[in-house]
Amino acid sequence: MSAIFPKWTNRLPLIVLVGGVLFGGAAVSGLSYYFTPKYTRVGYQPIQPVSFSHSVHAGQLGMDCRYCHNGVEKSWYSNVPAASTCMNCHSQVLKDDSRLELVRQSFTNNTPVPWVQIHKTPDYVYFNHAVHVNRGVSCVHCHGPVNKMDEVKHTKTLSMTFCLDCHRDPAAKIRPASEVFNLDWQAPPGFADRDGQKNVHDWRVRASDNCSACHR
C-alpha cells in the first residue's frame, strides 16, 4: 500500500520551525536596524504653528540660546519659551505682524503655543540637559547648527551608538565652558588631546557607558 504523503513531509515540522526562526531573526534584525532614530527621525521637520527662524534670532541677531531656553543649565529639560518671552521684544518689534497673531493670543489668554516637538528621546531613556551643557557639551552636538536653520529639523541620530560614541571619548566633544553657547565655535587642532582631556580631568567628567547611566 503506497503512502498517502511523500516521505519529505516527515521533515515538514522541522522545516517550518527552522524557517520561522530564520524569518523571525531577520525581522528582529531589520526592525532593530531600520527602526532607529537614524532612519525614523533624522530629517524630521514638522510645520510649526508659528514660523520661527533660528537663523534670524540666534544667527543674524546673535541671541543667546538661554534667552529662550532659560532652563537648560539647571533642568533636565530644555524648556520652550512662553509667549511672554517672545513679547518682550515683539510688543514693539513687528507688533502688528499677522504671523505673530497666535503668539499674541497665547500671551493675552495665557495659553501655550502648540509647538510640535522635534527632538524626543524614548520614555526608557534618561537624559539631563543641565549635566551636559555644564560640562562643555554644546547644543550643536545633539541638535546640529540650529543657528543656521530657518526651520529646525532633526539632524542627529540620537541613537544609543551616537550617545556611546561621546560617552566613550568625551574629550573629543567637550569644549570650553565659555564656548558652549557659541554655536559657530570650532575646536583648534589638537584640542581634544590637550584641552579636552584637561577639561575631562578638571571637571571630573564621568561619562559612563554602563546601561544604568541612561536606562534607570
HELIX and SHEET records of a PDB file:
HELIX    1   1 LYS A    7  ARG A   11  5                                   5    
HELIX    2   2 LEU A   12  TYR A   34  1                                  23    
HELIX    3   3 PRO A   37  THR A   40  1                                   4    
HELIX    4   4 HIS A   54  HIS A   54  1                                   1    
HELIX    5   5 SER A   55  GLN A   60  3                                   6    
HELIX    6   6 CYS A   65  CYS A   68  1                                   4    
HELIX    7   7 ALA A   83  HIS A   90  1                                   8    
HELIX    8   8 SER A   98  LEU A  100  5                                   3    
HELIX    9   9 GLU A  101  ASN A  109  1                                   9    
HELIX   10  10 HIS A  129  VAL A  133  1                                   5    
HELIX   11  11 CYS A  139  HIS A  143  1                                   5    
HELIX   12  12 VAL A  146  LYS A  148  5                                   3    
HELIX   13  13 MET A  160  ARG A  168  1                                   9    
HELIX   14  14 PRO A  170  ALA A  172  5                                   3    
HELIX   15  15 ALA A  177  GLU A  179  5                                   3    
HELIX   16  16 PHE A  191  PHE A  191  1                                   1    
HELIX   17  17 ALA A  192  GLY A  196  3                                   5    
HELIX   18  18 GLN A  197  ASP A  202  1                                   6    
HELIX   19  19 CYS A  211  ALA A  213  5                                   3    
END                                                                             
